[in-house]
Amino acid sequence: MIVPRLIPCLDVKDGRVVKGVRFQGLRDAGDPVELARAYQAQGADELCLLDVSATPEGRGHAVETVRAVRRELGIPLTVGGGVRLVADAARLLAVGADKVAVNSAAVARPQLLQELASTFGAQCTVLALDAARRGDGWEVVVKSGQERTGLDVLAWAEEATALGAGEILLTSWDRDGTGSGYDLELLRALTARVSVPVIASGGADGVGHMLEALEAGAHAVLAATIFHDGHTTVASLKSEMLAAGQEVRP
């Protein structure tokens, strides 16, 4: 049995951590280096760093932020935002990323996933999949939620993993920043269709939501607002999980 991971997420814009609701109304949430240091000290299993303005602004990821955060970390770091080419990923890996996440560029050119996996390995290649409810299913959204693609989420996930994505960071656009809990129906549907690990993202407001996500098939749970706003800590959540009978990493 694989022990689940608890992953704080740093959404970064102009060198600062930001947070909003459904990717909009972004507000300042702190310094990425200070937050990374704090979350590692609390017992985070991994950290996710996403440059949320890189793709909408048509630029690459802010490499200096990644380098500064990595200096503080001894835990795995996934980095995403603005990755369009193998060379973009190589730059991020060179300054300390362990895994690279792609969303918009992979939708525009799915072959990018195969190129990344063949160059760096599937274990380094993460599909960042932002999903919005559409009728009885979900569609892929890109460019930090600014554009709906019409692509079916489940079909895209299957294609992406066949191309080489070794993990999926699944964010519910509808739940992002709302504190209303992860989209469990989406999680169940996706984990039934793919064999790679799935990270649940979007909507967490406490340990109950995280336990529900793990029960629904998630291999890891990601959160941002509850950590940035001081509602809880990684250490507190792990203690609550243990008390509920859920094994966690030390």
Secondary structure, DSSP 4 states (H G I P E B T S, - for coil): -PPPEEEEEEEEETTEEEEEETTEEEEEEE-HHHHHHHHHHHT-S-EEEEETTTTTTT----HHHHHHHHTT--S-EEEESS--SHHHHHHHHHTT-SEEEESHHHHH-THHHHHHHHHH-GGGEEEEEEEEEETTEEEEEETTTTEEEEEEHHHHHHHHHHHT--EEEEEETTTTTT-S---HHHHHHHHTT--S-EEEES---SHHHHHHHHHTT-SEEEESHHHHTTS--HHHHHHHHHHTT-----
